[in-house]
Amino acid sequence: MRKLLNRIRRRDQRVDIDWTVRAKGGGQAIEFSGYDLSLTGIRLKGQDNAQFRQIMDEDGQTQLALHIPGHGEALWVRASLCWGLGQPGHYTTGWHFKRPPWSVRRALAASIREHSTRPDVPAR
């Protein structure tokens, strides 16, 4: 059963990235390191759980500014926290995009396509 759930959960193609992602919520704005991107979400690295709590609204969501290489300005998307784990200084979180606009989906799909054909080159 666990294998089936993992296949369903991970059906979207994922690519390694190294992007700066700005999160805004809860009256705060903080930059994180983004990696492991799919059309449905992203993983972010930060200092600790408290740092991520600062940018979450009451509903556990935040606004993320994705700085997609080759795209002029940052694209904003709403995301909800799915999980978080790690030690202070190496805290990792998983975020699910909440109904991203088509412009964001197109830009993400293009970046994923580009970097999936060149697995030796991380998206930057």
C-alpha positions as a printed NumPy array, in Angstrom:
array([[  0.   ,   0.   ,   0.   ],
       [  2.831,   2.407,   0.89 ],
       [  4.466,   1.916,  -2.539],
       [  1.175,   2.697,  -4.268],
       [  0.725,   5.893,  -2.25 ],
       [  4.299,   6.99 ,  -3.005],
       [  3.752,   6.437,  -6.744],
       [  0.551,   8.468,  -6.67 ],
       [  2.142,  11.233,  -4.615],
       [  5.259,  11.401,  -6.818],
       [  3.627,  11.187, -10.239],
       [  4.908,  14.609, -11.33 ],
       [  8.409,  14.815, -12.743],
       [ 10.899,  16.39 , -10.337],
       [ 14.173,  18.184, -11.03 ],
       [ 17.   ,  19.398,  -8.832],
       [ 17.252,  23.171,  -8.741],
       [ 19.258,  25.767,  -6.865],
       [ 16.999,  28.813,  -6.783],
       [ 16.414,  31.626,  -4.365],
       [ 12.786,  31.581,  -3.267],
       [ 11.298,  34.523,  -1.401],
       [  8.479,  33.661,   0.966],
       [  6.044,  36.301,   2.18 ],
       [  3.392,  35.834,   4.839],
       [  2.608,  36.482,   8.463],
       [  3.94 ,  40.018,   8.06 ],
       [  7.424,  38.69 ,   7.176],
       [  9.465,  38.15 ,   4.005],
       [ 12.408,  35.713,   4.08 ],
       [ 14.571,  34.184,   1.343],
       [ 15.16 ,  30.434,   1.276],
       [ 17.106,  28.027,  -0.893],
       [ 14.767,  26.116,  -3.207],
       [ 15.451,  22.645,  -4.567],
       [ 13.58 ,  19.554,  -5.812],
       [ 10.909,  21.202,  -7.971],
       [  7.827,  19.722,  -9.621],
       [  4.708,  21.251, -11.157],
       [  2.893,  20.694,  -7.877],
       [  5.455,  21.823,  -5.318],
       [  8.941,  22.618,  -4.116],
       [ 11.261,  21.827,  -1.238],
       [ 12.873,  24.688,   0.654],
       [ 15.915,  24.718,   2.948],
       [ 16.144,  27.059,   5.909],
       [ 17.514,  27.492,   9.411],
       [ 14.793,  25.965,  11.578],
       [ 11.08 ,  25.419,  12.098],
       [ 10.667,  28.846,  13.721],
       [ 12.006,  30.588,  10.615],
       [  9.366,  28.916,   8.443],
       [  6.577,  29.615,  10.955],
       [  7.34 ,  33.333,  10.612],
       [  6.232,  33.39 ,   6.975],
       [  3.09 ,  31.269,   7.324],
       [ -0.383,  32.694,   7.557],
       [ -2.89 ,  31.298,  10.047],
       [ -3.955,  28.69 ,   7.472],
       [ -0.398,  27.292,   7.113],
       [  0.106,  28.922,   3.722],
       [  2.462,  31.522,   2.299],
       [  3.207,  33.373,  -0.937],
       [  6.344,  32.179,  -2.733],
       [  8.236,  34.271,  -5.296],
       [  9.886,  31.825,  -7.691],
       [ 12.915,  33.288,  -9.455],
       [ 12.863,  31.066, -12.542],
       [ 16.041,  31.321, -14.646],
       [ 15.397,  32.986, -17.982],
       [ 12.174,  34.557, -16.755],
       [ 12.435,  38.286, -16.122],
       [ 10.586,  38.845, -12.904],
       [  9.703,  36.543, -10.045],
       [  6.471,  34.58 , -10.374],
       [  4.264,  34.476,  -7.282],
       [  2.397,  31.372,  -6.193],
       [  0.469,  30.479,  -3.042],
       [  1.719,  27.333,  -1.302],
       [  0.83 ,  25.275,   1.76 ],
       [  3.262,  23.544,   4.065],
       [  3.092,  19.741,   3.757],
       [  5.964,  18.681,   5.992],
       [  9.131,  19.887,   7.709],
       [ 12.08 ,  18.064,   9.283],
       [ 15.723,  18.403,  10.193],
       [ 18.1  ,  19.89 ,  12.68 ],
       [ 18.689,  23.618,  13.274],
       [ 20.744,  25.001,  10.423],
       [ 19.606,  22.244,   8.052],
       [ 15.817,  22.361,   8.166],
       [ 13.91 ,  21.166,   5.088],
       [ 10.263,  21.712,   4.173],
       [  7.916,  20.498,   1.444],
       [  5.389,  22.916,  -0.057],
       [  2.397,  22.228,  -2.303],
       [  1.415,  24.911,  -4.813],
       [ -2.22 ,  26.016,  -4.447],
       [ -3.785,  26.539,  -7.882],
       [ -0.878,  28.318,  -9.566],
       [ -1.811,  30.613, -12.445],
       [ -1.29 ,  29.197, -15.938],
       [  1.597,  31.603, -16.536],
       [  3.416,  30.098, -13.555],
       [  2.605,  26.513, -14.613],
       [  3.911,  27.186, -18.136],
       [  7.167,  28.696, -16.829],
       [  7.65 ,  25.807, -14.374],
       [  6.92 ,  23.197, -17.058],
       [  9.423,  24.804, -19.426],
       [ 12.124,  24.891, -16.759],
       [ 11.46 ,  21.281, -15.736],
       [ 11.539,  20.167, -19.378],
       [ 14.798,  21.991, -20.012],
       [ 16.558,  20.551, -16.983],
       [ 15.195,  17.037, -17.28 ],
       [ 16.902,  16.716, -20.664],
       [ 20.183,  17.855, -19.092],
       [ 20.363,  15.949, -15.773],
       [ 24.006,  16.879, -15.221],
       [ 23.182,  20.588, -15.082],
       [ 21.142,  21.761, -12.08 ],
       [ 18.623,  24.557, -12.714],
       [ 20.089,  27.849, -11.546]])
